[in-house]
């Protein structure tokens, strides 16, 4: 059950339960009062006049019963009179001169005194001593004189009892209402709060796990309530946080490798420059031809440093997002053909034959300058790492899964399988010792990967089935 439903149920029960308990207690109180009234305390009379009006009626009923009784000396049953007197504060006696033929109710110690008073006033009539009242009638039937004596207790005693019972009932009702409200509130609060407390404890434990560095911790929360999406968001947050931390660690490692790579790759040409400069100063190169050779070497090493600094600067601007993107709609196949025509002869003289005959028409959105820089970097690597005197690079272009796949496959030595995922990392070389910086700075493929990503494309490397390395660039298809 969701928390919302629990709150609705709680609000309903918060009203219904006290009302129900109040009705039950009120009904019980009314029952007690009714029982008290009908079983002992009596209805009583407001004053003596009321009793005086009722007593003759009772006496008339008894007289009628005496006349209707075949044997007037005995009254075995008076059903009508019993119904009239039942459970009331009235006592009754029917007597002859010799015996009592009918008696009902409880007598009082003061009854004999009251009867003496009646005798003094003629043997019948009404008399009261303030706490007890009596009405006496004499009836002569078949020459037999019957004394009908009717006694009653003062009404104050009945009303006092009734008031006490009512007060007790009211107090019980009030206490019952208060206790029912408190118990209902306590139960329903626990009923709702428990549903909230458990998920909060689970979330608190999850936060503690994450703060302690356990980024693999996930919350397993199965109930379908309002906390379910919160727990799902927590798990997604933990996953994103773990990815972010891993990325930060990777960036930190890349930064350290970048600094180490820059230091190593700049130190080598600087060492060579320093050595040749010292050779010139020490007069080692005595002829003009030797001096010229020394200077050309110094210039070549300086150019290497310049190119390396330029690549570092370009990569840094790309990483900072400070490098402009000039995306435009262009024909990828035509860009490749133009590039091959422009540099093909130059690279063929250096020992690399470039073939671009398998190109289909392809329209993409790309930055032409960055695209050419990426292709030149890949071609340069094929030239640097070729193992044969004349190497070959085959460029092909085809459509695949709604994008265009540009493949540059050479016949070089390839790379170990475990090195393929790392080729596009900064300053990565398959040679861990980095003993030959002249064969590449380790920045070219990292720049290429960054540039292709900015064109919404992907770049990857795989070993060709016939040997060599295949660099694959995928760019989204543009429909005109």
N, C-alpha and C positions, 0 to 999 in steps of 0.2 A: 504494500500500500504506500502511495506517495505521501510526502509530508503535507501537501495541500489537502488530500483526502482526509488525512489524520486530523488536521486542524478543523475541517468541516465537521467531522464526526465528533471531535472534542467539543466544539461550540454547541452542537445540538445536544449532546449528552450533558453538558454543563447546565443546560436549561431543564431538560426532561427529567434527569435523575433527581434533582432536588424537588421538582414539582411532584414527581411520582411519590417520593418518600413523604413529602408534606401531605399529599392526599391520603396515603396509608395511615400516617400518624393521626391526621384529623379524623379519619373514619374510625380509627381505634378509640380516639378520645370521645367521639360522639357515642360510640357503643358503650363505653364505660359510663358515661353520664346517663345514658338511657337505662343501662343495667342498674345504676344506683337509684335512679328515679323509680323504676318499676320493681325493685327488689330491696326495699328496706327504708329508704328515706321518704318515700311517699310523695304524693302531689300536694298534700296539705290543703288548708283553706286560708284565704286572705284574712278573714276575721271570723268572729263567733257567729255573726249573722249568716255567713255562708253555711257554716255547720248546722245552724238552726233551721235553714231552709231545706238542707239535704236530709237531716235526721227524720222528719215526719214522713218523707218519701220512703225511707228505709223501713220505718215502722209500718207503713201501709202495706209494703210488700210482704212483710212478715205476717201481718194480720190476714192478708189474702191467703197466704200459704197455710195458715192455721185453719182457716175456714174450709180450705180444699182438702185438707188431710183427713182421711177417714177416721183415723184414730188420733184424736187431738192431743193425746198425752205424749206423743213422740213426733219429733221432726227429724227424720233420718237424713234428708237431703233438701237443700234449698239452692238449686242450681242457679237461678236468676240472681239470688242474693249473693252467692259465692262469686259470681262474675263481677258483681258490683263492688264487693268489698275486697276482692283479691289484691294483694300486694299494696294495700293502702294502710294508712295509720289509723285504722278504726277497729275497735273491739266491740263485740256484740254478745248479749246474753238474753235468752228467752226463758222465763221462769214461771212456775206456778207457785202456789202456796207451799207445795210439798217438795218440788224438785226442779232442777234445771233441765229443760228439755232440748236446749240448743245453745252452743257456745262457740264463739269465733274470736280470734285475735288474742293478744296478750293483755293480761290485767295489770293494773298498777297499784302500788301500795295506798295511793290516795283515793282509790275507787270506793272503798267502804265509807270514807268520810263524806264523799260526794253523795252516796246513796242515803246516808243519814240526813243529809241536808234536804234531799228530795222528799224524804218521809215527813219532814217537818212542814213542808209546804203542800202536803196533800197527797204525796205518793207519785206524782207525775209532774213533768215540766222540764225546764232547762236550767242548769246551774254550772258554774265554772269557778275554779279556785286560782285561775291565772296560768296554771301549768297543765291543767287537765280539765276537760269539759265532759258533761254527761247529759244525755236526753233520755227521759223515761216516759213511757206511755203504758197505760193499763187498758187491756182489751178483755171484754167479757164475751166468751163464746160458749154456748151450751152450758151456761151457769158456771163456767170455769173462768177465773180471773188470771190473765197472763200479764206478766211484767216484762215489757221489752226495754232493755237497757242498752243504750248506744253510747260508747266512750270514744273520745279522740284526743290526740296529743297536739299541743300548740304548734302552729305552723313555723315559728321561728327556728325550731330545731331542724326541720326538714330543709328550709332554705339555707341555713348555715352549712349543713352538710353539702347541699348542692353547690353552694359558692366555693367551698373548699375543693370539691371535686373539679369544678370548672377552672379554678386557679391552677390546680395541679396539672390538669389537661393542657392549659395554655402554656405553662412552663415547659412541659414535656414536648409540646408541639414546637415551641421556639428553639429548645435545645436540639430537637431532632433536625430542624431546618439548618441550624448552624453547623451541626456535626456532619450532616449530609453534604452541605456545600464544601466544608473543609476536606472531607474524605474524597469527594468527587474531584475537587480541584487538584488534590495531591495525586490521585490516580491518573487523571487525564494529563497532568503536567508530566508525570513519568512516562505515560503512554506516548506523548509527542516528543519529549526531550530525549528519550532513549533512542529514537529514530534519528535524531540529529547528533547526539553525542558520539555514537559509534563511528559514523563516517568522519566526523571531525577528528577523532583519535587516529583513524586510518590515515587521513591527510596529514596530520601532525607528525606521525611516524614517518610518512613518506618524505616530508620536508626535512626531518632530522637525518634521514638516510642520505638525501641529496647534499645537505650541508656538510655531512661527514665525508663526502667525496665518492659515495657509492652511486655513480651515475648510471649503473645498470639496473638499479632498483625500479620496479614497476608495481603499481597498485593493482591488485586483483579484486575488483568490486563488482559483484554480480547483480545486486538488487536494481530494479528498473525504477529509480526515483530521481529526484532533482539533483542528487549528488553524482549520479552516473556520468553525465557529461563533464562534470568538474573533474572527476577522476580520469576520464579519457583525456581531457585537456592537460591534466598533470602529467600523464604518461607521454603525451606528445611534447610537452615542455621539456621533460627529462631527456627525451630522445634528441630534441633540438639542442639542448644544452650540451649533451655529450658530443654531438657533431661539432658544435661550436668550439668546445674545449679541444677536441682532437684537431680541428682546423687551426686553432691558435697554436697548439703544440707543433703542428706541421709547419705553420708559418715561422714559428720561432726557430725550428730546425733549419728551415730554408734560409732564414736570415743568417744563421751561423754558418751554414754552408756557403752562402753568398759572400760573406766576409772572408771566409777561408779561401774560397775560389779566387776572389779578387786579389787577395794578398799573394796567392801562389802564382796566378797567371800574370800579374804585373811584375812580380819579383824576377821572373825568368828573363823577360826582355831587358829589364833594367840592369840585371847582372851582366848581360851580354853587352849592353851599351857602355856600362862602366868599364868592362874589360877592354873593349876596343878603344875607348877614349884614353885609358891609361896606356895602351899600346902606342897610340899616337904621341902622347906626351913623353913617353919613355924612349921614343925614337925606334921602336921595334920595326915599324913600317918605314923603311928608309927611301924606297923608291916612290915615285909619284903614282905608279900603277898600284902598289900595295896600299898606299894611303887612300887612293880612290876606292879600293875594294873595302877598306875599313869603314870609310864614310858611307858607302852604299849599304853596308850591313847595319850601321847605326841608324840610317834613314829607314831601312826596312823594319827594324825593331820598334822605332818610333811610330811608324805607321800601324804596326800591330797594336801598340798601346792606345793609339788614337781610335782605332776601330773598336777596341775592347771598351774604352770609356764611352764611346758613342752608343754601343749596344747596351751598356749598363744604364746610361742616361735614358735611352729609349724604353728599356724595360721598366725602369723606375716610374717614368711618366705614365706608362700603361697601367702599372699597379695602382698608382694614385688616381687614376681616372682623369689625368690631365692631358691625355693625348687625344687630339681631335679625331672624330670619326666622320668620314665623308662618304657615307653609303650612297650608292646610286645603282640604278638598274643597268646591268651590262651583260654582254654575251661572254660567258666564261670560256667557251671554246675559242672564240676569236682572241681573247686576252692571252690564252696559252699559246696559240699559234704565233701571235705577234712577238711574244717574249722569246719563243724558241728561234724565230727568224732573226731576232736582234742579237742574241747571245750564242746561238748554236755554233757558228763558225769559230768564235773565240774559244769555247769549251772543247770543241773538237781538236783544236791545236794543242790544248792542254792534256788531251788524252781521254775525253769523255764525249761519246756520241749520244746526242739527245734525239729520241724519236717520238713524234706526236701525231701519229696517223689515225689513231682510233678515238676520235672526238666527235660526239654527237652535239647537235645544237642545244645550248643550255642557257637559259636566262636566269640570273641570280641577282640578289641585292648585296653588293660588296663594295669595299673601299679599294679602288684599283691600285693605289700606291702600296697599301699594306699587302694586298694580294700578291703583287709582284715581289715585294720583299720576302714574303713567306716562300714563294716558289724558288727564288734565288738562294735562300738559305738552305733549302732542301737540296738543290742542285749542287751547291758548294760542298755540302756534306758528302754527297755521292762522289764528287771529284776527290776530296781529301782522303776518303777511306777506301777507294778502289784498290784492288790487289793485283789486277792485270794491267798490262801496259796500256791497253785501250779498253776503257770501260764503257758500259752501255746503260742508258737510263731511258725507260719506256714510259711515256705519259699516256694515260687513257682516261676517257670520260664516258660515263653511262648513267642512266636514270635508275634509281633504286628507292622504293618505298616513299615516293613523293618528294625526293630530294635528288641532288646530283652528286655522284661519287667520282671524285678526281683522284686517280691513283698514279703515284710516281714510284716505279719499281726499278731498282738497279741490280747489277750483278756482282755487287761487292761481297764482303764476308758475312754480312748479316750481323745479328747480335744475339747473345744468349736469351732464351725465353724469359728468364727471370728478370732480365734488364728491360724488356719491352715496356712495362708500365711506368718506368722511371725516366724514359728518354726525354720527356717534356718537362722535367724538373730542372730548376735553375742549377747550372754548373755540373750537371750530371754527365759523366762519361763512363763508358763500359770499363775503362781502365781505372781501377780505384786508386792507383798510385799517382795518376795524373802526371806521368813522366813526359808526356809529349803535348804540351799546350799549343804547339804550332799547328796541330791538327784540328783545333777548334777551341772556342772559349767555353763551350757548354751553355751559351745563352741563346744560340740561334733557334733551336727547337722550342725553348721556353717562350721566346718572343713570338714564334709562329703560332703556338697554342693560344697565347693571349689574344693575338690579332684575330684568329679564326673564331674564337669565342665571342669577340666583340661584333662579329658578323653573323651571330646566331648560328654558327656552325660547329662542327666537331672535327677533331683530328686524332688519328691513332696510328700505331705502327704495328706491322706484322712481318714475319719472315716469309719471303717468297718460297713457293714450292720448289723452284729451280735454283734456289740460293739467292743471296742478296737481301736487301731490306725494302719493304714496301710501305710508303707513307700514304695514308688515305685521308683525304679531306672531303667532308660532306657538307654541302651548303643547301639551304632550303630552296625549293623550286618557287619561282615567281611566275604567276600566270598573268599575262597581259590582258 
